[in-house]
Amino acid sequence: MSPLYNSRMTQTELVKSTPGVERLAVFDTGSDLSWVQCSPCKTCYPQDAPLFDPTQSSTYVDVACDSQACTLIPQNQRDCTNSRQCIYLHQYGASSITIGKLGSDTISFGSTSMGQGATFPKSVFGVVSSTSTGKLKFGNHPTQAATNGVVSTPFMINPFLPSFYLLNLEGISIGQKKVLTGQTGGNIIIDSVPILTHLEQRIYADFMSSVKEVFKVEAAEDAPTQFEFCVRNPSNMKLPPFVLHFTGADVVLNPNNLFIVVDNNMVCMTVVPTTGISIFGNWAQVDFQVERKKLLLLLPIAAAINCLTLSS
């Protein structure tokens, strides 16, 4: 079992409990559960900061089994202790898991003393007692967006995937070639945690056929196993424009969104096939401001102008 964290994940600082304890957490738009490593913990992943101790917080309370928060967890992923505390088990796509009890406490984001943050009392989260690093989901809280180059695409609602932000990808352009998905009901999850973008096998096959035809280069035979398409001597490649055509929004990707440097002489494409639903990974979102407005069902996307200025 490997840690869930990697350096490409979107992170935020939060203050938990009373008195406040600062923690660095990961935004995860593909999960309903927020959690933090807490003491005592026998099999937690290593972390630099001390484990959160709920006994030192005057506002912390355990969540009961008969509470609404507990019953929202799928039945096969929750249990009760003898004292009727809610226990959960949550598994991620990489086969990492987090196990613990649900707790409630005050959580703050940003600089609340300067009027630039927000405080949420009685926030429910996982008190992890086994395997994890801190993770946090986000949504419904719009940020200041760039005024230039903003495009919006609607969220799609799928009752079978209620936890995910679904968009509709109509097609992908590689230079003058365009691959159409032929789908309209929401066919790709936008997620902040997976590094790579995953495309359904049929769409991926058409996409890669066009990529190889446009690039006119041979794929490297010694590519790392996690990638499907790598190229040696990338300086010889001429990259055409890549455009993701979402419903109502065309998003132009730059080479850094599409390729990862593996070594001095090899780059690998950050798009891979999947047998499940497509996922718009975080590498393709680098240098974009992505604002999720769930209530309005709009997803504005703009190239980042100056993150320091926009967040000040």
Secondary structure, DSSP 8 states (H G I E B T S, - for coil): ---S--TTS-EEEEEETTTTEEEEEEE-TT-S--EEEBSS-SB----SS--B-GGG-TT-EE-BTTSHHHHTS-GGGEEE-TT-BEEEEEE-TTS-EEEEEEEEEEEEES-GGGT--EEEEEEEEEEEEES---EE---S------SSS-EEEE-B--TT-TTS-EE-EEEEEETTEEEE----S--EEE-SS-SSEEEEHHHHHHHHHHHHHHH-----TT--TT-S-EEESGGG-----EEEEETTEEEEE-HHHHEEEEETTEEEESEEEESS-EEE-SGGGTTEEE--BTTTTEEEEEE-S-HHHHH-
